[in-house]
Amino acid sequence: MNRYLSLGGVVASVILIAFGITSIVVGIDGRGRVQYDLAREKIVGTPDSEIPNQLVDTAYFAESVSTFVIVMGVAMLLTGIGFLVLTLTTRRREGPADAAS
């Protein structure tokens, strides 16, 4: 039974690490895409807005979401690494006789 729990810990760790890396890549790509699209579209604030007749060079909400995705990706990556270290450390302490059961 311990072997299956240990294997489950390794699998969960690998999944968290993969999701973390994917989230970081998607967040960075999303942030770059927002900045590129805004520069390409050359959107100007309307006269009744807070930035009248000024170039809109940031989409605050979209960039905030991208930053959140990057931070969550780092958190998942670190959590996955931590779980993997704990799982492998526990597996070594049990020894080969206990891990086989």
C-alpha positions in Angstrom: 0.0 0.0 0.0 2.8 2.4 0.8 4.3 1.9 -2.6 1.0 3.1 -4.2 0.9 6.1 -2.0 4.4 6.9 -2.8 3.8 6.5 -6.5 0.7 8.7 -6.2 2.8 11.4 -4.5 5.3 11.4 -7.4 2.5 11.5 -10.0 0.8 14.4 -8.2 4.1 16.2 -8.0 4.9 15.8 -11.6 1.4 17.1 -12.6 1.8 20.1 -10.3 5.2 20.9 -11.8 3.8 20.5 -15.4 0.8 22.7 -14.7 3.1 25.3 -13.0 5.5 25.5 -16.0 2.5 25.6 -18.4 0.9 28.5 -16.4 4.1 30.5 -16.3 4.5 30.1 -20.1 0.9 31.0 -20.8 1.0 34.0 -18.5 4.2 35.4 -20.1 2.7 34.8 -23.6 -0.6 36.4 -22.7 1.2 39.5 -21.2 3.3 39.9 -24.4 0.3 39.4 -26.6 -1.7 42.1 -24.8 1.2 44.6 -25.1 1.8 43.7 -28.8 -1.9 44.0 -29.7 -2.3 47.4 -28.0 0.7 48.8 -29.8 -0.6 47.5 -33.1 -4.1 48.8 -32.7 -3.1 52.3 -31.6 -6.2 52.8 -29.4 -6.8 56.4 -28.2 -8.8 57.4 -25.1 -12.1 59.1 -25.8 -12.6 62.7 -24.8 -14.7 61.8 -21.8 -12.3 59.1 -20.4 -9.6 59.5 -17.8 -7.0 59.6 -20.5 -8.6 61.8 -23.2 -6.8 61.7 -26.6 -3.9 59.7 -25.1 -2.6 56.4 -26.5 -3.8 53.4 -24.5 -0.6 51.4 -24.0 -1.8 49.1 -21.3 -4.9 46.9 -20.7 -4.8 46.9 -16.9 -7.1 44.0 -16.3 -5.5 41.7 -18.9 -2.0 42.4 -17.7 -3.2 41.8 -14.1 -4.7 38.5 -15.0 -1.4 37.5 -16.8 0.6 38.4 -13.7 -1.8 36.4 -11.5 -1.4 33.4 -13.8 2.4 33.7 -13.6 2.4 33.9 -9.8 0.0 30.9 -9.6 2.3 29.0 -11.9 5.3 29.7 -9.7 3.2 28.6 -6.6 2.2 25.3 -8.3 5.8 24.7 -9.5 7.2 25.2 -6.0 4.4 23.1 -4.4 5.1 20.3 -6.9 8.8 20.4 -6.2 8.1 20.4 -2.4 5.8 17.4 -2.7 8.3 15.6 -4.8 11.1 16.2 -2.2 8.8 15.1 0.6 7.7 12.0 -1.3 11.2 10.9 -2.2 12.6 11.7 1.3 9.9 9.6 2.9 10.4 6.8 0.4 14.2 6.7 1.2 13.5 6.6 5.0 11.2 3.6 4.7 13.9 1.6 3.0 13.5 -1.1 0.3 11.6 -3.6 2.5 8.9 -1.1 3.5 8.5 0.4 0.1 7.9 -3.0 -1.5 4.8 -3.6 0.6 
